Amino acid sequence: MCVDAVADTRGATSLPDSLAFLSLAQPSNMGQNLADCKAGRMACDHSKLSTSQAVELDAANRERNVSECRNGFKDCDHSKLTGPQAIALAVADHQRNVSECKDAWHLAMHHD
C-alpha cells in the first residue's frame, strides 16, 4: 500500500497520523545510539553516527580520558593526552603530592 503525504491546513506536507511515529523514530534512535556510544555500551553502532555525532563522541571520549587521568583512575590513557594536558596533569599530581606530604608531616608533628 502506498501512502502519500497529505497537506495540513497550513499547506505544509505531513505524514498521516498512522505513520507519524516514523518521523520521530529515527532521530531518537540516532540520539540513543549516540548516548550508548558515549556510555561505552555494547549497543553502540559507530557506523550509524553522523559526522557531527562522531566528532561529538570523540570530544566526549577525550574529555572523559582527561577526567580519568586527573582523578588517577585506571582507565586513564596517558598516550591520548595532548602535550599541554600531560603537563597540567603532571603539575597537578606534583602539587597534590606536596600537599599530602605537608599534611602527613603536620599530623606527625602534632600527634599526641
trRosetta pair geometry for C-beta under 8 A, 3 or more apart (Angstrom, degrees):
i j d omega theta_ij theta_ji phi_ij phi_ji
3 15 7.8 56 126 -154 125 82
3 16 6.1 -92 -178 12 129 126
3 18 8.0 -129 -129 75 159 112
3 19 6.2 156 102 -26 156 149
5 13 4.5 43 139 -178 134 107
5 14 6.6 157 -168 71 97 20
5 15 6.1 -62 -119 -87 82 50
6 13 7.4 147 78 -150 24 65
6 14 6.5 -36 70 67 72 72
6 15 7.8 75 27 -160 81 14
6 16 6.0 70 7 -71 121 76
7 11 5.9 -16 -171 -143 118 34
7 12 7.0 146 -151 73 70 28
7 13 6.0 -48 -96 -95 62 57
7 14 7.6 98 -137 19 20 77
8 11 7.4 -52 70 15 64 17
8 12 5.6 -9 40 61 104 81
8 13 7.8 162 0 -117 81 10
8 14 5.1 34 -35 11 112 126
14 20 7.8 6 168 -102 101 95
15 19 4.4 -106 170 90 123 102
15 20 5.3 167 86 -85 112 54
15 22 6.7 -153 -157 52 172 109
15 23 6.0 -173 8 -29 139 121
16 19 5.3 69 62 21 80 97
16 20 7.3 -114 100 -40 38 80
17 20 5.4 -25 -145 -15 39 121
19 22 5.1 -19 176 8 81 121
19 23 7.9 81 133 -16 78 89
20 23 6.1 -50 -168 27 50 109
20 24 7.1 32 145 -6 72 109
21 24 5.7 -68 -155 46 43 106
21 25 5.8 53 152 -42 77 105
22 25 5.7 -44 -137 18 31 116
22 26 7.5 26 172 -16 59 98
23 26 7.6 -60 -164 26 24 100
24 27 6.7 -70 -159 43 39 100
24 28 6.1 22 160 -8 75 118
25 28 6.4 -74 -152 44 25 102
25 29 6.0 23 159 -20 67 114
26 29 5.6 -58 -143 38 29 111
26 30 6.2 30 158 -20 66 105
27 30 5.5 -54 -146 36 33 112
27 31 6.2 33 154 -18 66 105
28 31 5.3 -51 -145 39 35 113
28 32 6.1 38 152 -21 66 103
29 32 5.5 -50 -143 37 31 111
29 33 6.3 36 153 -23 63 103
30 33 5.6 -50 -148 33 31 113
30 34 6.6 33 151 -18 62 102
30 48 6.8 -144 -116 148 74 103
30 49 7.9 123 -160 -117 87 43
30 50 7.1 34 -167 -19 131 103
30 53 7.1 -129 171 -65 99 157
31 34 5.7 -51 -150 35 33 111
31 35 6.4 34 151 -18 65 105
32 35 5.5 -53 -148 38 34 114
32 36 6.2 39 150 -23 66 103
33 36 5.5 -50 -148 34 32 114
33 37 6.4 33 152 -19 64 104
33 43 7.4 -127 -119 131 61 91
33 44 6.5 108 -171 -134 70 53
33 45 5.7 -54 -147 42 123 86
33 48 5.3 -68 180 94 167 124
33 49 6.8 -151 122 -75 118 72
33 53 7.9 42 95 169 100 154
34 37 5.6 -54 -148 36 32 111
34 38 6.3 33 154 -19 66 105
34 49 6.5 106 -89 -117 81 97
34 53 4.9 -109 -98 -155 119 119
34 56 7.0 13 -158 88 126 128
34 57 6.6 -135 -149 -68 81 105
35 38 5.7 -53 -145 37 31 111
35 39 6.3 20 157 -10 64 111
36 39 6.0 -66 -148 45 27 104
36 41 4.2 -85 -162 59 80 120
36 43 4.3 -92 -150 84 148 98
36 44 4.3 -171 119 -72 99 71
36 45 8.0 35 85 4 135 63
37 40 7.6 37 -178 -72 31 29
37 41 7.5 -77 -59 43 23 79
37 44 3.8 116 -84 -136 66 125
37 45 8.0 -89 -66 40 107 34
37 46 6.7 111 -115 -85 130 68
37 49 6.7 9 -29 -73 166 128
37 53 7.9 95 49 158 148 107
37 57 5.1 -32 125 -123 128 136
38 57 6.2 -129 -76 -121 73 80
38 60 5.2 -34 -129 128 99 158
39 44 7.9 -175 58 -56 74 117
40 44 7.3 -64 -150 -14 17 143
41 44 5.5 132 72 -27 71 92
45 48 4.4 47 99 9 111 114
45 49 7.7 180 98 -27 63 77
46 49 5.7 -39 -161 5 46 117
46 54 7.3 72 -164 -109 85 100
49 53 4.1 -138 -165 96 91 117
49 54 4.6 121 120 -62 129 79
49 57 6.5 -50 -140 -8 156 140
50 53 4.5 94 49 7 76 104
50 54 7.0 -138 92 -7 39 85
51 54 5.7 -54 -149 33 31 112
51 55 6.5 30 152 -17 64 105
52 55 5.6 -52 -150 37 34 113
52 56 6.3 38 150 -21 65 106
53 56 5.4 -52 -145 38 34 114
53 57 6.2 37 153 -21 66 104
54 57 5.7 -50 -145 36 30 112
54 58 6.4 34 153 -21 62 104
55 58 5.7 -52 -149 34 30 113
55 59 6.5 30 153 -17 63 105
56 59 5.9 -57 -151 37 30 110
56 60 6.3 30 152 -19 65 108
57 60 5.6 -55 -146 37 32 112
57 61 6.2 33 154 -20 66 106
58 61 5.7 -54 -147 35 30 111
58 62 6.4 28 154 -17 64 105
59 62 5.8 -54 -148 36 31 110
59 63 6.3 29 154 -17 65 108
60 63 5.7 -56 -146 39 30 111
60 64 6.2 33 154 -22 65 106
61 64 5.7 -51 -145 35 30 112
61 65 6.5 32 154 -21 63 104
62 65 5.7 -54 -152 33 32 112
62 66 6.6 34 150 -20 64 102
62 80 6.8 -146 -122 154 74 113
63 66 5.7 -49 -151 32 34 113
63 67 6.5 34 151 -17 64 106
64 67 5.6 -56 -151 39 33 113
64 68 6.2 38 150 -24 67 104
65 68 5.4 -48 -145 33 34 114
65 69 6.4 32 155 -16 65 105
65 75 7.7 -118 -116 128 64 89
65 76 6.5 109 -168 -137 70 55
65 77 5.6 -50 -146 41 124 89
65 80 5.2 -37 158 91 164 131
65 81 7.2 -148 128 -69 114 72
66 69 5.9 -58 -151 39 29 109
66 70 6.1 32 152 -22 65 109
66 81 6.9 112 -97 -112 75 91
66 85 5.8 -95 -114 -154 108 132
66 89 7.9 -142 -152 -69 73 119
67 70 5.6 -52 -142 36 31 113
67 71 6.2 14 162 -5 65 112
68 71 6.3 -71 -149 47 23 99
68 73 4.4 -88 -160 63 76 116
68 75 4.6 -88 -151 83 147 90
68 76 4.2 -173 120 -75 98 71
68 77 7.8 40 84 4 136 63
69 72 7.6 38 -177 -71 31 28
69 73 7.6 -78 -58 44 22 78
69 76 3.8 118 -82 -141 66 125
69 77 7.8 -85 -64 44 109 36
69 78 6.5 117 -116 -87 129 67
69 81 6.4 14 -28 -71 173 128
69 85 7.8 83 73 156 150 108
69 89 5.4 -33 138 -125 119 147
70 89 6.4 -117 -87 -115 62 95
70 92 6.8 -9 -138 101 81 158
72 76 7.4 -66 -149 -17 17 144
73 76 5.6 131 73 -30 70 93
77 80 4.5 50 100 7 109 113
77 81 7.8 179 100 -24 62 78
78 81 5.6 -39 -161 8 49 118
78 86 6.7 78 -167 -114 89 104
78 89 8.0 -150 -122 88 91 156
81 85 4.1 -137 -168 96 96 117
81 86 4.4 127 113 -62 130 82
81 89 6.7 -61 -143 0 159 141
82 85 4.5 93 50 7 77 106
82 86 7.0 -144 89 -8 38 87
83 86 5.9 -58 -148 35 28 110
83 87 6.4 25 156 -16 64 107
84 87 5.7 -55 -146 38 33 111
84 88 6.1 33 157 -19 67 107
85 88 5.8 -55 -145 39 30 110
85 89 6.2 31 155 -20 64 107
86 89 5.7 -55 -147 37 29 112
86 90 6.4 30 154 -20 63 106
87 90 5.7 -55 -148 35 31 110
87 91 6.4 30 154 -17 65 106
88 91 5.8 -54 -148 37 31 111
88 92 6.3 30 154 -17 65 108
89 92 5.7 -55 -145 39 31 110
89 93 6.2 33 155 -21 66 106
90 93 5.7 -52 -145 36 30 112
90 94 6.3 31 154 -20 63 106
91 94 5.7 -55 -149 36 30 111
91 95 6.3 28 154 -17 65 107
92 95 5.7 -54 -145 38 31 110
92 96 6.2 33 155 -21 65 106
93 96 5.7 -55 -148 36 29 112
93 97 6.3 31 153 -20 64 107
94 97 5.7 -56 -150 35 30 112
94 98 6.4 31 153 -18 65 105
95 98 5.7 -52 -147 36 32 112
95 99 6.3 33 153 -19 64 107
96 99 5.7 -57 -150 38 30 113
96 100 6.3 29 154 -19 66 107
97 100 5.7 -54 -145 37 30 109
97 101 6.3 31 155 -19 64 106
98 101 5.8 -56 -150 36 30 111
98 102 6.4 30 153 -18 65 106
99 102 5.8 -54 -148 36 31 111
99 103 6.3 31 154 -19 65 106
100 103 5.6 -52 -146 36 32 113
100 104 6.3 32 155 -19 65 106
101 104 5.8 -55 -147 37 30 110
101 105 6.2 32 153 -21 65 107
102 105 5.6 -55 -147 36 31 112
102 106 6.3 29 156 -17 66 106
103 106 5.9 -55 -147 37 29 109
103 107 6.4 29 154 -18 63 107
104 107 5.7 -55 -149 37 31 112
104 108 6.3 30 154 -19 65 107
105 108 5.8 -56 -148 36 30 110
105 109 6.2 25 155 -17 66 109
106 109 5.8 -56 -142 39 30 109
106 110 6.1 -1 167 6 66 114
107 110 6.5 -74 -138 51 23 89
107 111 6.1 48 158 -58 63 98
108 111 5.8 -32 -145 -6 27 120
